[in-house]
Amino acid sequence: MIGQIMDDIMANASGSQGGDEREVTLPYARAFVVQFTSETDAGLEHAEGRVEHMRSGRRVRFASAVDLLACIARLLADDRREQAKRDVPAAGTRGARDRRNRAPDRWT
């Protein structure tokens, strides 16, 4: 089953390296390193190891190919949430900036 899924993915993967206006970008935020144990077979019917998200450095162990995909999805979702937190100013931050940039109340 997983072997067929992987075959389908590889058959449908875009192999263009340039000239194609629809060129796929490969952002670092979505890069992973996958390390399989020596017991993993080539068809991935039995697959275990660990996956590491390159940007965050988080590592998760997996016990099957399906588990690997779930781990990757979870790491991407966690990273997206963390990035959203960084993009939103902390509570009170905007107000502090607004107060610094205006005249004191007694002057208005």
Helices and strands as residue ranges (DSSP letters): H 2-12, G 28-30, E 32-36, E 49-53, E 59-62, H 65-87, H 93-100, G 105-107
